[in-house]
Amino acid sequence: MSAETQYNKTLVLIVDDNPQNLKVLGNILRENTTYGLAFAMNGFEALEFISAKKPDMVLLDVMMPDMDGYEVCRQLKKDPATENIPVIFITAKTEAEDAVMGFEAGGVDYISKPFHEQELLMRIRTHLDLKLSRDMLEDKNKELQQAYETIEKLALTDSLTGLANRRSIMNLMLIEVSRCDRNGGYFSLIMCDIDFFKKVNDTYGHDAGDYVLKTISDIMRTNLRQQDVISRWGGEEFLIMLPQTDLDKAVAVAEKLREAVKSAVMSFAGEHFSVTMTFGVSRFDKGSGIEHSIKKADDALYTGKQTGRNKVVMAE
C-alpha cells in the first residue's frame, strides 16, 4: 500500500468545545488533505469516539469544561489500545509551562493559536508519517514473528501426521527429566510400531500407507491424555511419553491403544482392512538416563515383534 493510499484512509479527530474552532480546523484539513475527519466537543465525547473508532491522530484543545485536554490525553496514554495515537495540542494557552504539561501528558506536539496554516499542516503530516512508519514496522515485526513461529512449529512437527517429531519429543523429554530431578517425579515411555506396514504399502499403495499413519495417529491422540506427548519417531514407529505414569499404568495405556487400533476399520479407495500394532513399555530410569530408557522400550518392542506381534511387552 502506497503512502498516499494510506493517507486517504487516515482519520483525524478534532476536539474543541468551540464550534467555530472546529469549523476552522476542519476546513483547513478538507481543503489541503484527503484525511477523514471526525469532531468532538468535549473530553468525554472524544474518549467515547476514540474507544470505538481508533483515529490515527487527535487534534486536541486544552481548555474544555469538565475534562480538559491534558486529562483526555492522559486517559488515552493509560490504555494500551490507544496509547500510540499521536495527540497534538492546539490551544490558545501560550505559556511555556502549558506546553510542558502537554508533553508530560503524552502529547507529541503543542501548537499555540494563532497558528500558521502551512506550519500546522506540516506538523500534522510529520507526526502522521511517524505513526505510519511505526505501524508499518509493527506489522512487519508481527509478520516476521508469525513466520518464525510457523518455521519453529514445522521444525518440531511431523508434516504427515501433525504429531511431534523426533527432535520435539527429545526436547520435551529433557524438560520432563529436569522436572523429575526437581520434584522427584517420574514418567514412562511407550515405543510402538505398526505390524506388517510394508505389506500395507505393497498391497494398497503408499497413499494408503500415509492414510494408515494419519488414522492411527488420530486414534492414539484420541485415547491419550492432554499432557501425554505422542511423536512419530520414524517411519511407522511412534514414541509416547506419559508424565506422572508408573509402569503398570503405562502398560494399561498401551493395551488400550493396541485394542483401539486393532478394532479400527481402515477404508481407503474402496478397500477395507485392519492393522495391528506392537508396543514396548519402559519407565524412565534416572540412574541410566533417557537414552537408555528409550532403548529399553525399543528392546521390549523388538521382543514383541519376535514373539508374535499385536501385543504389549513390559521392559525388564
C-alpha positions, -999 to +999 in steps of 0.1 A: +000+000+000+014+034-010+017+063+014-009+083-004-033+054-003-027+051+034-033+088+039-067+085+021-077+062+049-063+084+077-089+095+103-082+127+123-103+136+153-106+173+162-117+180+197-127+215+208-157+229+228-159+259+204-179+251+172-160+279+153-126+264+161-139+230+149-151+246+117-118+265+110-096+234+116-120+212+096-120+235+066-081+237+066-078+199+065-106+194+040-090+219+016-054+206+019-056+169+027-075+137+019-079+128+056-112+116+070-124+139+098-144+135+130-153+160+156-160+160+193-170+190+216-158+177+250-134+152+265-160+125+273-173+126+238-138+124+225-129+094+246-161+075+236-153+081+199-117+071+202-126+039+220-149+029+192-131+042+161-093+044+169-084+076+149-049+080+135-044+114+152-062+136+177-060+175+175-069+185+210-079+217+226-067+222+262-094+244+278-126+224+279-153+221+306-154+191+330-123+174+315-095+194+300-073+183+271-045+172+294-067+147+312-081+134+279-045+128+267-036+111+300-066+088+297-055+078+262-020+070+272-031+048+301-049+025+276-027+001+256-053+002+228-050+040+224-016+049+238+001+051+204-024+075+189-005+108+184-021+138+202-013+174+191-025+201+214-038+231+196-047+258+221-047+295+230-026+287+261+009+300+252+029+298+284+060+275+283+047+256+313+015+249+294+035+233+266+055+213+292+022+200+307+011+189+273+042+169+266+041+154+301+005+143+295+017+124+264+013+149+235+036+147+206+033+184+197+020+216+211+008+244+187-003+278+201-030+299+185-030+318+163-011+292+142+004+294+107-017+272+084+011+256+064+032+250+096+002+233+111-003+211+081+034+202+080+035+193+117+004+171+113+019+154+083+052+148+101+035+131+130+013+110+107+044+100+088+060+088+120+029+069+130+026+053+096+062+042+097+058+029+132+026+010+122+043-005+092+073-016+113+050-032+139+031-050+111+064-063+096+075-074+131+043-093+135+047-109+101+082-119+110+072-133+144+044-153+128+068-166+101+093-176+128+066-194+148+054-212+117+090-223+109+096-233+145+064-253+145+073-270+112+107-279+127+091-296+156+061-313+138+058-343+116+043-329+084+023-360+076+006-368+109+008-334+127+024-352+157+056-341+174+087-352+156+118-369+170+135-336+178+104-322+195+098-352+218+135-353+227+133-317+238+102-324+258+116-354+275+147-335+286+123-309+301+104-337+319+137-352+331+146-318+347+112-315+363+116-350+378+150-340+391+135-310+408+103-326+421+111-363+424+085-372+397+086-400+372+073-409+337+070-438+314+077-444+277+058-464+250+076-473+218+052-488+193+052-499+157+026-509+130+028-546+123+035-556+086+033-520+074+053-528+043+026-552+033+000-523+035+022-503+012+028-532-012-009-542-013-027-509-013-001-484-023+019-457-005-011-433-003-029-460+017+002-462+039+001-425+046-037-428+053-030-455+079-003-435+096-026-405+099-055-426+110-035-444+137-021-410+148-056-397+153-067-429+172-038-427+196-043-389+201-079-396+210-070-422+235-043-403+254-044-375+279-038-339+270-005-339+290+008-370+272+031-365+242+030-387+211+056-384+184+063-400+151+097-415+159+104-426+123+087-445+095+058-464+111+073-462+146+059-439+174+072-429+208+049-418+235+058-401+268+034-404+297+042-379+325+034-390+361+027-425+350+042-457+365+050-488+346+018-507+353-004-478+343+017-473+311+012-509+302-026-504+306-025-473+284-005-493+258-031-521+259-059-496+254-041-482+224-034-517+210-071-526+212-083-493+197-060-497+167-069-534+162-107-526+163-105-497+138-116-505+102-094-488+076-112-476+045-092-463+016-100-462-022-128-487-017-107-511+002-114-521+038-087-536+060-074-535+096-039-533+111-023-541+144+005-526+165+031-539+189+041-519+220+072-518+242+069-500+276+095-488+300+098-464+329+123-436+329+154-447+348+171-417+364+202-437+370+208-447+334+193-417+316+168-410+289+186-427+260+188-460+279+152-457+289+142-453+253+163-483+243+146-504+270+112-496+254+126-503+220+141-536+231+107-545+246+090-536+213+115-559+195+107-587+218+070-583+210+078-583+173+098-615+177+071-633+197+040-628+176+033-591+173+000-574+183+009-573+219+023-552+247+056-560+263+069-545+295+107-538+297+127-558+321 
